[in-house]
Amino acid sequence: MASALRRLAVLTAVLLMGGASAQLDTTLRDRLQEDAARYEQLVEAREAELAQLQEALRTTRRQIDAQIAERDRLSRRVADIAAERRTLEARQAELRTNIAETEARIADTQAELAALEERVRQLLVDVHRRQAQPTPGALGASDSVHQFLVRQRFLTLLAEQDVRVIDGVNASLQDLANLQTRLEVQEADLAANVRELNDREAALSEARAGLEAVIAQLNETQAGQQAQREALLEAQAALEAQLASIESRLADEIARLEAEEQRLREAAEQSAGTAEGDRLEQEADTLRERRLALSSPSEPNAAGYVAPLENASIVTTFGQDNNSFVALRASRPQAPVFAMQDGVITAVQSIGSNDGWMVAVRHSDALTTVYTNLQQPPRTVGERVSRGDFVGSLGGGTIPPPDVLRLYARDTSRTRAVFVDPATLLGF
């Protein structure tokens, strides 16, 4: 018990920003201790509830399993179509940009062509004047044969310039025709993209309606409600198991990076003094930085923790219905999610179409926070993040609403890691 309290004191010191205050916040320590005990109790209660649900569903298992399977199939279809839609939207934005660039080039070419046409008009006037002047007259107007020859040479150069201007006009006309053809192709691609996107939107609406209908059908019966509850508890237990495996995967990755760094440095030493040797050293330095980021989290930010959502409200509390997370509602769907504290990203992975993507941020040897129901995040394992940095957007799952974040806090200071209430850290 004494060692457990010592480990808890370490976690509490980290949570209180590395001992910024000499006075330990015993209230926070006690609440974290209570959270840990509640987690142990809710795991036991969850297992008991699962056993009861499985017994209650035994008689209708085949029918309920078919409905749950259909729910999950539709959930995956919704996720797939939503991903296709995002790809089409990105392609549409690219096409619109290309069209705008092509239209700008057409405008520039037309302006250049107008300037060339004005030069041609002036040249035609000069040619007409030169043709109207007889050669003897030109010779007579010259003081000497030399001046006449100089004038003729000048007129020849003007004629050569005339040819270049005409060639420039022809080239610009060809460029203009090519650009207009390209624009027509791009506009046709955009129209096809818009039609396909509309088709995807219709298919997405249909799939979502089907998913909602299946869920409503399940909710009409007690057995259906129990089956969904069972699936939620099993998914939560699976996620916790995945989070538990992060530590071992992290150790494996650190060992792999260290071995690869050593290999690169040995190869760089053999190629010392060459461009290849310098390149290998740079690669080794990059791996070293990533290895150190994974093995040495940043010092906690003395400013404390920040909420992962702006203007968030609690939907589900820690321990409610044997949950090990808190559910926070954002002010809008697809809202941005922020890191609660400085740290390093230790996991970025999909946890299924039902629950979307998750990002895990290790803040210290004692604490990791986990953010789920995200769209595919623009983050990678090994990245350092600062307090308040963007980690992803809500709306990646199909079962949780697109404005709800499921937030976990994992205390790894104990012999057996446990989940604690994130609201305790945030002061909710």
Stockholm file with secondary structure:
# STOCKHOLM 1.0

chainA/1-428         MASALRRLAVLTAVLLMGGASAQLDTTLRDRLQEDAARYEQLVEAREAELAQLQEALRTTRRQIDAQIAERDRLSRRVADIAAERRTLEARQAELRTNIAETEARIADTQAELAALEERVRQLLVDVHRRQAQPTPGALGASDSVHQFLVRQRFLTLLAEQDVRVIDGVNASLQDLANLQTRLEVQEADLAANVRELNDREAALSEARAGLEAVIAQLNETQAGQQAQREALLEAQAALEAQLASIESRLADEIARLEAEEQRLREAAEQSAGTAEGDRLEQEADTLRERRLALSSPSEPNAAGYVAPLENASIVTTFGQDNNSFVALRASRPQAPVFAMQDGVITAVQSIGSNDGWMVAVRHSDALTTVYTNLQQPPRTVGERVSRGDFVGSLGGGTIPPPDVLRLYARDTSRTRAVFVDPATLLGF
#=GR chainA/1-428 SS CHHHHHHHHHHHHHHTTTTSSSSCCHHHHHHHHHHHHHHHHHHHHHHHHHHHHHHHTGGGHHHHHHHHHHHHHHHHHHHHHHHHHHHHHHHHHHHHHHHHHHHHHHHHHHHHHHHHHHHHHHHHHHHHHHHHSCHHHHHHHSSSHHHHHHHHHHHHHHHHHHHHHHHHHHHHHHHHHHHHHHHHHHHHHHHHHHHHHHHHHHHHHHHHHHHHHHHHHHHTSHHHHHHHHHHHHHHHHHHHHHHHHHHHHHHHHHHHHHHHHHHHHHHHHHTTTSHHHHHHHHHHHHHHHHHHHHHSCCCCCTTCCCCSSTTCEEEECTTGGGCSSEEEECSSTTCEEECSSSEEEEEEEECCTTTCEEEEEECSSSEEEEEEEECSCSCCTTCEECTTCEEEEBCCCSSSCTTEEEEEEEECSSSSCEEECHHHHHTC
#=GC SS_cons         CHHHHHHHHHHHHHHTTTTSSSSCCHHHHHHHHHHHHHHHHHHHHHHHHHHHHHHHTGGGHHHHHHHHHHHHHHHHHHHHHHHHHHHHHHHHHHHHHHHHHHHHHHHHHHHHHHHHHHHHHHHHHHHHHHHHSCHHHHHHHSSSHHHHHHHHHHHHHHHHHHHHHHHHHHHHHHHHHHHHHHHHHHHHHHHHHHHHHHHHHHHHHHHHHHHHHHHHHHHTSHHHHHHHHHHHHHHHHHHHHHHHHHHHHHHHHHHHHHHHHHHHHHHHHHTTTSHHHHHHHHHHHHHHHHHHHHHSCCCCCTTCCCCSSTTCEEEECTTGGGCSSEEEECSSTTCEEECSSSEEEEEEEECCTTTCEEEEEECSSSEEEEEEEECSCSCCTTCEECTTCEEEEBCCCSSSCTTEEEEEEEECSSSSCEEECHHHHHTC
//
